[in-house]
Amino acid sequence: MSVLRHPTVVRSAQVALGLIFCWAALAKINDLAAFALQLHNFRIVPVPLENLAAMTLPWIELTAAVALVLGLRPRRAGAILLTALLALFTVGVLLAMVRGLNFECGCFGKADATTVGWVKVLQNLGMLGVGLLACQVPAPARRASSGARAAA
């Protein structure tokens, strides 16, 4: 069995991803106006939809994150959703960098003043690795072989 598909590794990754996104979502929900401004800075979402996106995105994150932390089914769907969002956020940071934009990303609300740049990309890539682990289907538990049981 691959270590990366071990049930404990997969579950630990799910809880870690869930906790990260709980923190991020709650920070955004706490100050939706600031998150809407930070979302505007990326210049990806059409202006008429920025406030709607700022109001709904953190709740989507929080719902999927709580499902992961509490182990509600389907856990894997929550992990896939959060990992996809994280990939989208990483692309947004890269696009902002390519356009020469310099602002705080807003990923964790005002709690994290990380600006758009390579440090943020590396942080996101690390979290993407955790997300990919969380998306794994855990390997089935191994049973003792019949020869080992007969000897015991």
N, C-alpha and C positions, 0 to 999 in steps of 0.2 A: 504494500500500500504506500502510495506517495505521501510523504510527510505533509505536503501542501494541501492534501485532501483529507487529512486526519480530522475527524469530527471536532476535536478540541481546538485545532488550529482554525478551522472554518468558523466555529462558533465564536472564538476569541476575536477574530477579524470582524465578524458581524457586530459584536458588542462595541468594539473600538470605533468602527465606522458610525454606528448609531450614536454613540456618545459625542463624537466630533460634530455630527450634524445636528444633534440636539442643542449643543452649545451655540453653533452657528445660527440655527433657526431662531432660538430664543433671543439672541443678541439683535437679530434683524427685526424681530417682532417688537422688541422693546422700543425701537426707534424707526418706524416705517418711513418717516419723512427723510431721514438721513440715508436709509437704504435706497429709497427712490432716487435721491441725488447721486449716490454712488453708482446705481444702475445706469443712470443717464450718462455718467462720465464714460462708460464703455462705448456708447454710441452704437449699440447693436440692436436694441429693442426700439421699434418705432415710437416716437415721442408720445402719441396718443395712448399707447399701451403701457407706458412705463409705470404709472401708478398701479394699474391692475396687476402687472407682473410683480411689483414690489409688495403688494398685499397678498398675493396668492403663493408665490414661490416659497417663502419661509414656512407656510403652513403645510405645503406638500413635503418639504424637507422634514419638518417635525413629525408628520404622520408616519412617513417611512422610517425615520430614525427611531421613534418610540416602538414601532413594530419590531425592529431589529433588536433593540435593547431588551424588550420584554419577551422576545422569542415567539411572537405571534406569527401564525401562518398566513400567507406564504412569506417566510423570511427572505427567501432567495429573490423574490420580486422586489422587495424593498432594497436589497443590496444592489440589484441590477439598476434600479431607478436612481439610487444615490450615486453609484459609480458613473452612470451616464451623465448625471448632472455635473459631477466633478470633472469629467472629461470636457463637457461643454464649457464649464468655468475656466478650465485650463486653456482652451482654445480662445476664449474671450481675453484672457490675460495676454496670450501671445499676440493676438490681433492688436490689442492696445499698445503693446511694445513695438510692433512693426510700424504703427502709425505715429510713434513718438509721443504717446500720451503718458503723462506722469501724474498719478493720483493714487489715493488709498483705495484698495480693491473692494473693501466693504464685505469681505467674505465672512467675517465674524463681527459685523457691526462696528461700533466704535471701540470695542474691546481689543481689537487687533489693528494696529496702525501700519500694517505691511503695505508697502506701495507696490504697484504693478512693476514687475521686474523678474530677474532670474531667480531670486530667492523665493518668490512666490511660486514660480514655475516648479522649482525643485520641491517645495513643500507639497504642492499639488501632486507631483509625480509620486512622492512617497505615499500620500493618501490614496492615490490611484492603485498602488500596489496592494495596500490593505483592502481596498474595494474589490480588486480582482480576486483576492483570497476569499473575501466574504461571499462572492458570487459562485464559488465552487460548490459542486454537489459533493457532500461528504462521502468518503469511501465507506462501504459497509463494514461493520465490525467483523473481524476475523474470528472464526471458530477454531477451536482446537481440532487438530486432525484426528481421524479415527484411530490411527496407530498410537498417538500420544495418550488418548483416553484409555485404550486397552492396556497400556503399560502401567497406568496409574491405578 
